Amino acid sequence: MGLLFVGGVLIVNGIWLLGRGDDADVAIFNFLTGIITFLIVLWWGFGGDASEGTPFNAAGTMLFSFTYLWLGANAYRGIEDQRSFGWYCAFVAVVAVPTGFLVLQTGDVGLAVLWWIWAVLWATFFVLLGMERAEYTGSIGGFTTAVGMVTGVAGYVMAAGFWPWA
């Protein structure tokens, strides 16, 4: 369920980067997705499904939660200078690469590939925001939208129980 919302928010954020969205509206969906994914983190960490592998899953999902909560706060407040958030995205990109390899060890090829796609996506946010390379905004907006579509489909397939690597 969490990845379905992540896919949706990535689509909305990509369209927003393309100049076709309002800061306040984008903030709402980012807050909603950040809260949903954070509740998933709490469930995995402390709820009835807590098991040996769930702290790893919770930590990875928390990267998403903080991303969307921080972006939602910046959009709501109309923050122009997002360099600090860009550097956070660099951190997440670096963490996402080995996460993909660790997930691959579990046999979930699809989720591993998603982690590597997300690593590239977060790296592009670092370039855009941390390095202040606004000339790439359109390309990154399009890429974000495409990654959102892939993520949303993957989340839907997982939630429906048809993920081939489950």
C-alpha positions in Angstrom: 0.0 0.0 0.0 2.8 2.4 0.8 4.4 2.1 -2.6 1.1 2.8 -4.3 1.0 6.2 -2.5 4.7 6.8 -3.1 4.1 6.2 -6.8 1.2 8.7 -6.7 3.1 11.4 -4.9 6.1 11.0 -7.3 3.8 11.5 -10.2 2.3 14.7 -8.6 5.8 15.9 -7.6 7.1 15.3 -11.2 4.2 17.3 -12.6 4.8 20.0 -10.0 8.5 20.2 -11.1 7.2 20.7 -14.7 5.4 23.8 -13.4 1.9 22.3 -13.4 1.0 22.3 -9.7 0.4 24.4 -6.7 2.7 24.4 -3.7 -0.1 24.0 -1.2 -1.8 21.1 -3.1 1.5 19.3 -3.5 2.3 19.8 0.2 -1.0 18.0 1.2 -0.2 14.9 -0.8 3.4 14.8 0.4 2.3 15.1 4.0 -0.3 12.4 3.5 2.2 10.0 1.9 4.8 10.9 4.5 2.4 10.1 7.3 1.2 6.9 5.7 4.7 5.6 5.2 5.7 6.7 8.7 2.8 4.7 10.2 4.0 1.7 8.2 7.4 2.2 9.7 5.9 2.2 13.2 3.9 -0.9 12.5 7.0 -2.7 11.2 9.1 -1.5 14.1 6.7 -2.0 16.9 3.5 -3.6 15.7 2.1 -7.1 15.3 4.2 -7.8 12.2 7.5 -6.9 13.8 10.1 -9.6 13.0 13.7 -10.1 12.3 13.7 -8.4 8.8 11.3 -5.5 9.7 13.8 -3.1 11.2 15.6 -3.1 7.8 12.3 -2.5 6.0 11.3 0.2 8.5 14.6 2.0 8.0 14.3 2.0 4.3 10.7 3.2 4.4 11.7 5.9 6.8 13.9 7.4 4.1 10.7 7.9 2.1 8.8 9.2 5.0 11.3 11.9 5.8 11.6 12.8 2.1 7.9 13.5 1.7 7.4 15.2 5.1 10.3 17.5 4.5 9.3 18.2 0.9 5.7 18.8 2.1 6.9 21.3 4.7 9.1 23.1 2.1 6.2 23.3 -0.4 3.7 24.5 2.2 6.1 27.2 3.4 7.1 28.1 -0.2 10.8 27.6 0.6 13.0 28.5 -2.4 16.4 27.5 -1.1 16.2 23.7 -0.7 20.0 22.9 -0.7 19.7 21.2 2.7 17.0 19.0 1.4 19.1 18.3 -1.7 22.0 17.1 0.5 19.6 14.8 2.4 18.6 13.4 -1.1 22.3 12.7 -1.7 22.5 10.8 1.6 19.4 8.8 0.6 20.8 8.0 -2.9 24.0 6.7 -1.3 22.0 4.5 1.1 19.6 3.2 -1.6 22.4 1.7 -3.7 23.6 -1.0 -1.2 20.0 -1.4 -0.1 19.2 -2.6 -3.6 22.0 -5.2 -3.3 20.8 -6.4 0.1 17.2 -6.7 -1.2 18.6 -8.7 -4.2 20.0 -11.2 -1.7 16.5 -12.0 -0.6 15.5 -12.9 -4.1 13.3 -9.9 -4.8 14.8 -8.8 -8.1 11.9 -6.3 -8.8 12.3 -4.5 -5.5 16.1 -4.4 -5.9 15.7 -2.8 -9.3 13.2 -0.3 -7.8 15.8 0.6 -5.1 18.4 1.4 -7.8 15.9 3.4 -9.8 15.1 5.4 -6.6 18.8 5.9 -6.0 19.1 7.5 -9.4 16.0 9.6 -8.7 17.3 10.8 -5.3 20.6 11.6 -7.0 18.8 13.8 -9.5 17.1 15.6 -6.7 20.6 16.2 -5.2 21.8 17.7 -8.5 18.7 19.9 -8.8 18.5 21.1 -5.2 21.8 20.5 -3.5 23.9 21.6 -6.5 21.3 24.1 -7.6 21.2 23.0 -11.2 17.8 24.4 -12.2 18.5 23.9 -15.9 17.6 20.2 -15.3 14.2 20.8 -13.7 12.2 19.8 -16.7 14.2 16.6 -17.3 14.1 15.7 -13.6 10.3 16.4 -13.5 9.7 14.1 -16.4 11.9 11.4 -14.9 10.2 11.8 -11.5 6.8 11.3 -13.2 8.0 8.2 -15.0 9.5 6.7 -11.8 6.2 7.5 -10.1 4.3 5.5 -12.7 6.7 2.5 -12.3 6.5 2.7 -8.5 2.7 3.0 -8.5 2.3 0.0 -10.7 4.7 -2.0 -8.6 2.9 -1.0 -5.4 -0.4 -1.9 -6.9 0.9 -5.3 -8.0 2.4 -6.0 -4.6 -0.8 -4.9 -2.8 -2.9 -7.1 -5.0 -0.7 -10.1 -4.2 0.7 -10.6 -7.7 4.3 -9.5 -7.1 6.3 -12.3 -8.7 9.2 -12.2 -6.2 7.0 -12.2 -3.0 
